[in-house]
Amino acid sequence: MNIAAMNPELMTQEEDIERASRSLKAMSHPLRLKILCILGDREVSVQEIVDNVGTSQSNISQHLAILRDKGILASRKDANRVYYRVGDARTLRLIGMMQEVFCRSS
């Protein structure tokens, strides 16, 4: 017997749990978390991210691709520049909470 079929709410919760788990795994790398903190609620070019993170563009691009593939980031291209932003308000709230808990001086 499929319990999720009997309770559609449970299926939604399971999907939410899976989505949250995938997002947290993607964000758990220190460099990806730093990228997300740099972005915050702004749209930022790849070059600005590279300048702020301090690693190669190739390395940044790999991490941006992971965050984009997991649905955390959205991007747009304008001429020869690519801009990224956090694509989900829930992720923005989570980043804000993490900054408040871990980055504020006591």
URCOR-V594651 format. One record per residue. N is the residue number from 1. D_LAST is the distance of its C-alpha to the last C-alpha in Angstrom with 2 decimals. Layout:
n = [N:N]
d_last = [D_LAST:D_LAST]
This chain:
n = [1:2:3:4:5:6:7:8:9:10:11:12:13:14:15:16:17:18:19:20:21:22:23:24:25:26:27:28:29:30:31:32:33:34:35:36:37:38:39:40:41:42:43:44:45:46:47:48:49:50:51:52:53:54:55:56:57:58:59:60:61:62:63:64:65:66:67:68:69:70:71:72:73:74:75:76:77:78:79:80:81:82:83:84:85:86:87:88:89:90:91:92:93:94:95:96:97:98:99:100:101:102:103:104:105:106]
d_last = [51.90:49.04:46.43:44.63:47.97:48.25:44.77:43.79:40.33:39.68:40.71:38.21:35.44:36.59:36.63:33.12:31.95:33.79:32.41:28.79:29.49:31.08:28.26:25.56:27.82:28.30:24.63:23.71:24.89:22.18:24.35:25.06:21.44:20.85:23.92:22.69:19.40:21.67:24.00:21.67:24.08:26.29:29.52:29.47:32.39:32.64:32.95:29.68:27.97:29.78:28.77:25.04:25.02:27.36:29.87:33.42:34.55:36.41:33.35:31.37:34.44:34.65:31.10:31.65:34.86:33.18:30.65:33.59:35.85:33.39:33.30:29.69:30.72:33.54:35.32:37.96:40.22:41.23:43.99:42.75:39.00:37.07:34.06:31.55:29.32:27.60:30.52:29.03:26.83:25.58:24.31:22.53:20.79:19.87:18.48:16.41:15.00:14.36:12.57:10.33:9.73:9.88:9.30:6.33:3.78:0.00]
